[in-house]
Amino acid sequence: MPIYEYKCSDCGHELEALQKMSDDPLTHCPACEKEGLVKQMSAAGFHLKGTGWYATDFKNKKAPEPACGHGGCAAASACAAASS
């Protein structure tokens, strides 16, 4: 479930609420007891870590070298290093 941020337009009180996406937005401010809560826009609060994500596995990496180490071999029989 996502965490939503709210701010009261009457008193400025800020709070976070864990809600289902299908839940209605909160409107009642617990600080001033008025119906002034407004849902805030905020950035996502998570970072993808570990292997398997673009930022860790593929970003700024070179293509792997071929097994022969010459970088242009189409097949082992055409490679000068493979025949020597």
NUKOLDREN-60119 format. One line per 2 residues: number of its first residue (from 1); their letters; for each residue y, z, x of C-alpha. Coordinates in steps of 0.1 Angstrom, whole numbers. Layout:
<rs>
NUM> a> Y/Z/X  ...
</rs>
This chain:
<rs>
1> mp> 0/0/0  35/-8/13
3> iy> 62/17/20  95/9/3
5> ey> 129/22/13  154/32/-13
7> kc> 191/43/-12  211/59/-39
9> sd> 242/40/-48  258/72/-62
11> cg> 252/98/-34  239/77/-5
13> he> 206/96/-3  178/76/14
15> le> 141/79/10  108/61/15
17> al> 81/58/-11  45/46/-9
19> qk> 39/24/-39  17/-4/-51
21> ms> 33/-38/-52  27/-39/-89
23> dd> 46/-5/-95  81/-6/-110
25> pl> 109/2/-86  121/38/-85
27> th> 155/45/-101  158/83/-103
29> cp> 175/99/-73  159/133/-64
31> ac> 191/144/-46  218/138/-73
33> ek> 196/135/-104  212/101/-113
35> eg> 196/67/-119  212/51/-88
37> lv> 182/43/-65  182/7/-51
39> kq> 153/-8/-32  164/-18/4
41> ms> 154/-48/25  138/-39/58
43> aa> 118/-54/86  81/-51/87
45> gf> 71/-19/105  39/-31/123
47> hl> 30/-49/154  -2/-69/159
49> kg> -20/-55/190  -52/-62/207
51> tg> -70/-94/213  -73/-123/188
53> wy> -36/-126/181  -12/-154/192
55> at> 10/-131/212  -18/-117/233
57> df> -42/-146/237  -24/-179/237
59> kn> 13/-173/244  24/-185/279
61> kk> -11/-193/291  -21/-225/309
63> ap> -50/-246/298  -83/-236/315
65> ep> -92/-256/346  -123/-277/345
67> ac> -154/-263/363  -150/-287/392
69> gh> -114/-274/399  -98/-309/401
71> gg> -82/-309/367  -87/-345/357
73> ca> -125/-352/356  -137/-370/325
75> aa> -173/-363/334  -192/-348/362
77> sa> -205/-382/374  -170/-395/378
79> ca> -158/-365/398  -157/-368/435
81> aa> -163/-330/439  -194/-332/418
83> ss> -210/-359/440  -203/-341/473
</rs>
